Amino acid sequence: MVRLSVAILLVAVLLTTNILTGCGPAKGTAEWHAQQGYELANQGRYDEAIEECTKAIQLDPSLAAAYNNRAWAYNSIGQYDLAIADSNKAIELDPNLAIAYANRGAAYNGVGQYDLGIADCNKAIELDPKLALVYNNRAWAYNAKGQHDLAIADCSKAIKLKPNLAAVYLNRAEAYNGMEQFDLAIADCSQAIELAPDLVWAYVERAYAYNAKGQHDLAIADSTKANKLDPSLAVAYVEVAIVNNRQGQYDLAIAYCTKAIQLDSSLALAYNNRAAAYNEKGQYDLAIADCNRAIELDPNYAVAYSNRAGAYNEKGQYDLAIADYSKAIELDPNLAEAYGNRAAAYNEKGQYDLAIADCNKAIEIKPSLAQAYNTRATAYLYKGQYDLAIADCSKAIELDPDEPLTYDNRGLLYKELGMKAEAIADFKKVITLTADPDWIKAAKQDIEELSK
């Protein structure tokens, strides 16, 4: 089975300055326009907020709050470079304005400059350690860098300071998912949904956790809810496709991924998961084309290289497969499946010692990976180390008792060793587990030979 990927969720909460004091500034003053900008941005009317803040700046170019509030509005509509410029000006005018650093940090996060984002969050926390949302924004950056333990610590701090902020639970859930602590992720998503029932990404993140736990009905329910809340949310369709792939419903998976791509043609995740379905259907050229597109969109997408390698493997292009698996491993050294699959390519090239080494590494990373034991068994078989091969087949069967290939491999080993009864039992198991007529025919022929 080709490994699938899921979407990563990053939640930023932006800050602003509320300069309203006493009865408020006089109408028409710079302070009044800045306050209007704050209130409009709070209502999601960002273009109007920008206009009001611009009027404030025209009246008083030294008003730091006006630049900061406009930065917030720019951040909210994804104009991060303008947000950074305004935050710079706010900081120049008021070097102790903590939330200006926070807003600039959020903008740096938005353009993928996570180290700068973290540095600005650090400064904001230094100036005001009680700004819960800054811990959340720093957690966002840590999640993006894969430093999920640090993200969890920051989210927990934010929750202690402000326990009713749904976005923080959502960020912590993303971190828990990244650490494969799926029950904790589900609990945090559920808390986020309780606090904000229309928080669409909480359903998507929880669907991912349910998928990972094999609770596919719950995953589909959450993905469906996400789609109802936001029919244009492409990633929710991909979550359904992941379920379809895992249940062997490849045509449905392709359809859902295609829908996601129609909604968002830049979503690498959708191309990668459609490639996974094409691989399973034996449509390797289509799989390669989709992986190419996923890699074009995200050159650091390890799983896309791994999926493309799987297609090359099936096409007998083992050198290309090995190159892609190696790239996947370079990008994600803990991608156990890439080691296991590269081992299969090495087996096809007769490089059995390299195959065994890769399987060893895969098993070290993920001891439950049955495929790695099965692939190592194949290498041992070709090296004539039958006892080791049988032991690995038996371990693979223990981990995945419904995989016919492993029984077939062990049956061939028993046949080679003259252990007829054991071989016949394994070939009979193959017949019960597969619907492939060629495989069934071969198993029956083996049983017939052994029964003479």
N, C-alpha and C positions, 0 to 999 in steps of 0.2 A: 504493500500500500504506500502510495506517495504521501509524504508528510504534507499536511495542509498548514496554512498560516491564518492567523487571525489579525484582525485589526488591533492597533495600539491606540488607546484613548489618552489624550492629554487635555487637562482642564485648566485654563487660566482664569483667575478672578482679578479684575482690574480695579484699581483704587482711584479716588479723586479727592480733591480738597473741597470741603464745604466751608465757605468763608462767612456763612451767615452768622451774625452775632447780634444779640439784643433784638432790636426791631428790624434789623436787616439794613443793607446799604440803600442809599437814596436812589430812586428810579433814574435810570439814564446814566449813572456813573459807571466807571470801569468795573468796580466791585459788583454792581448790580448785574451787569451783562455776564460777568464770570459766574455769578450765582445762577442766572438763567441757564447758562450753558450746563452747569452741574445738574440742574433739575431736568432739563431736556434729555441729557445723556442718561439720567436715571430712568427715564421713560422709554429709552431705546430710540430716541429721535436724534440720531447722531449728527446728521447733516445740519440740522437746525442748531444743535449744540455747538458745532464748529463755527457756525456763523456768529453766534452770540459771543463765543470766546474771542473770535477775531475782532469783533467790535470792542471788546474789553481791552485787547492788546493795542488797538489803534488809539484808544483814549489814554492808556497808561502802559507803555512798553516795559515798565519795571515790575508789573504785577505777576509774580511767580505763579500764583494760583491759576491765572488765566491760561498760561502755557501748560500747566499740569492738567487742567481740566480738558483742554483741547487734545492733549496727548492721550488722555483716557478715551476720548471719542475716536481719535484716529486708530488707536489700538482695537477698538470695538468693531471697526469696519475693515480691519486687516491692512491698514496703511501704516505699516510698522516703521518705515524710514521716517515718515513725518512725525510719528509718535516719538521716535528717538530724538529727532531734532528739537521738538518742543520740550521734551524732558531735559535735554542738555541745557536749554535756556532757563528752565525752571530751577535747575540745580545751580547754574551760574548765578542766578539772582538770589537764591536761598539754599546754600550748601547743606543746611540742616533739615531740609524738607524730605522727610523719610519716604513719603508716598511717591515723590517724584522719582526716587531711585527704584521704587517698586514698579512704577509704570514703565520706566525704561527697561527694567529687568524683564517685564512681561513682553515688551516689544522685542528684545533680544531673543527671548524664547520663541517668539513668533517667526523670526527669521532663521531659527536653528542655531543661534550662537549661544549655546547653553552655558558655557563657562562664563561668558559675560553676564548672562542672566543671573547665574548663581552669585557672581560677585556683587551685582547690584542688590540682590535680595539680602546678602550678608550685610551690606552697608545699611539698608533700610532697617534690618533687625537690630543692628548696633544702635541706630538712632531711636528706634521705638520697638523694644522687644515684645510688645503686646499686640502687634499687628498680625492677627491670625492669618489674614489672607496672604501675607508675604511668605509665611511658611508653606502655604499651599502652592504658591507660585514657584518656590524653590523646589518643592516636591515634584512639580511638573517637569522641571529641568532634570532633576535626578532620574525620574522615570524615563525621560527621553534618552538619557545616557546609559540606561540599564542598571543604574545604581538604586535598585528597588528597596534595599534595606534603609538607605538614607531617606528615600521618599516616604517610607512608612513612618520613620521617626519624625519627619517634619509634619506629616498629616496628623499624627497622633498629638503633636504639640498644638497644632492649629485647632484640633477638636477640643483639646483641654481648654483653650482660650475661648473658643466659640463653638459650642457643641451642636448647634442647629444649622450649620452650613452644609447643605447637601453636596456641593461640589467637592468638598474635602473628602468626604466618605467615598465619593466616586474616584478621586485620584488615588486614595489608598487601596481601593479595590483593584485598580489597574496595576498597582505595585504587587499586591498579593497574587494576581493572576500571573504576573511576570515571574514570580517565585514559585508558581504552581501550588499555591496555598488556596485552592479553589473554594473551599468551604468558607474561609474568611472573606474571600472576595464576594461571594454570594451574600454573606451577612452584611457587608458594607454597602453593596448595591441595594439591598432591600431597605437598609436604613436611609439611603439617599432617596429612594422612591417614596418612602413614608414621608420624608420631609418635603419632597418636590415630586408629586406624582406624574408630572409632565416632563420630567428630565429624561429626554429620549435616550441619551447616551448611557444612562444607568441600565436600561433594558438591554442595550447592545452589549455592554460589558458583562452583565449577568448571563446573557445568552452564551457568551464565550466560555464562561466558567462552567455552565451546564454542559456545553458541548464537550469540554475537556473531561468532565466526569461521566460522559456517556449518557447523560439525561437529555436525550434529544427532543423529546416531546416538550419539555420545559424550555429548551433552547428555542424551539420553533415558536412557542407561545410568546416568549419575550421579543423575538425578532418581529413577529407579527404586530405586537403592540407598538414597537418602535416605528414600524412602517405606517401604522395608523396615526401616530403622533406626527410623523414627518414622512409623507410618501416619497419625498425626494432624497431620502437618506440612503445612499447607495450601499453603504457597508452593512445595513440590516439585511439586505437581500443576499449578501455574501455569507452571512451567518447561516441563513437557511440553506444555502448551497453547500456549506461545510457539512451540515447534517445529511443532506442528500448524498454527498460523496461517501460519507462514512456508512451509509445504509445501502450503498451500491446503486443509488438512483442517479446515474450519471447524466442522463438526458435532462432531468430536472435541475441538477446542479449547473449544467451548462446554460439552461434557460435563465436561471436566477442570476448567474454571473453576467450573462449578456444584458439582462435588465439593469444590473448595477453599472455596467460599462456605459449603457445608454444615458444613465443619469449622471455619471462622472467618469469621463473617458481617461482621467488621470489617476484612477484608483488602481495602483499596481496589484493590490490584494485580489481584486476581481479577476485580473488576467491570470494571476498565479493559480488561483483555485479552479478557474476554467481549464487551465493547462493540466491540472491534476486529474480532472474528469476526462479530458481527452486522452491522457496517458492510460487511464484505466480502460477506455474503450478501444485502445490500440491505434488511435489516430495521432500518431507521433509527430507528424509534420505540423499539425494544428497546435499540438502541445508546445512544440519548439517555437512556433510563431508567437504564441501567447507569452511564453517565458521571455522571449526576446523583448517584447513590449514591456513586460514587468520590469526587466532589468534596465531598459532604457529609461523608465520612469524613476526607478530606484536602484542605482548601481550597487548599493550595499545590501541588497535583498538576498540574503544567503539561501533561503528556501527556494527562491526562483531559480538560482543556479542548480540547486539540487534536483529540482523537478525537471529542468532541461537535461541534466545529466541522465536522469531516468529514461527520458525519451531516446537519448543517444545510445544508452545501454541496450534498449530494446531493438534499436535499428542496427546493432552490431558495430557501432562507431565508438569503440571502447576508449580510444585515446582521447576523443572529445569528451566522453563521459568522465574520464578520470580528471581531465583538466577542470571541468565544471565542479566536480565534487571537491577538488582541491581548493578551488576558489570559495566554495561554500564553507569549507572548513576554516579557511583563512579569515573569512568574515565572522564566522561563529564557531569557535573551537569546541564548543559543547554540543554541536549538532550530531548526535550519535548516529542518526540514520544515514548521514552523509558518509561516515566512516564505514558503516555496514554495507551501503550500496557501492562505495568505491571498492570494497573488498570483492564484491560480486564481479565487478569489471576486471579486477586483477585475476580472479579465478578464470575468467574467459580468456585472458591473455597467457594463462599458465604460470602466473607469478604468485605461487601459492604462499610463499613465506610473507610477501607483502599483504596478501589477503588475510592471513592469520593475524598479522600485526594490527591491521585495521579493525578486525573483529574484536581483538583484545581491547583496543581503545574504546570501541563502541560499547562493549560490555562494562568496561570500567565506568563510563559516563552514565550508562543506562542499563543496569543489570537485568531489567525486565524485557529487554529487546530480543524477542524470540528469533527474529530474522537474522541477527548477528550470530547466534549459535548455529542456525541452519547453514549459513554461508560458511562459517568456519568448519562445519562438518564436511561440507563439499571439498574444501581445501585439504582437510585431513584424508578424505577418501582418495583424492588424486595423489596424495603423498604416500598412500598405502598404510596409513595409521588408522586402521579400522576401529580399534577399540575407542580411540579418542573421538572418532567420527560418530560412532554409535552413542557415546556419552553425550555429545553435543546435540544430536537429534533428539535424544530422550529429554534433555533439558528444554529444548525448544518446544516439544510437545507438552511438557508440563506447563510452560508459560502460555502456549497457544494451542490448545487441544483440537482446534477446528481447522488447522491449516493442512490441506492434503499433501502439499509438496514435501513436508517434513516426513510424513509417513512413507511417502514414495522413496525418499532418499534413504530412510532407515531400512525399508524393505529391500532396496538394492544392496545395501551393505550386508544384511542378513543373508541374502541370496548368494553374495560373493563368498561369504563364510560358510555356506552350506547349512545354515540354520533355517531349514525349510518351514517349519511350523510358524516361527516368528515372522518370517518373510511373508508367508501367506496371510497371516493376521493383519500385517501392515497394508498389504495390497488390498485386502477386503475393506479396510478402513478408508483407503483412498476412494474406492468406489462409492462408499456411503457419503463422502464429504464433497465430492465434485460433481458438477453437471457437464463437464467437458467430455464430449464423446470420444475424442482421441485419447484422452487420459484414461478413461474407463476401459477403452479397448486395450490399451497397453497393460493396464493392471490385470485384466482378465487373462491376457496372454501369459503374463508372468505367473499367475496362479496356475494356469494350465500346465506350464513347463515344470513348475515345482511339484505338481500333483502326480507326475508320472512315476 
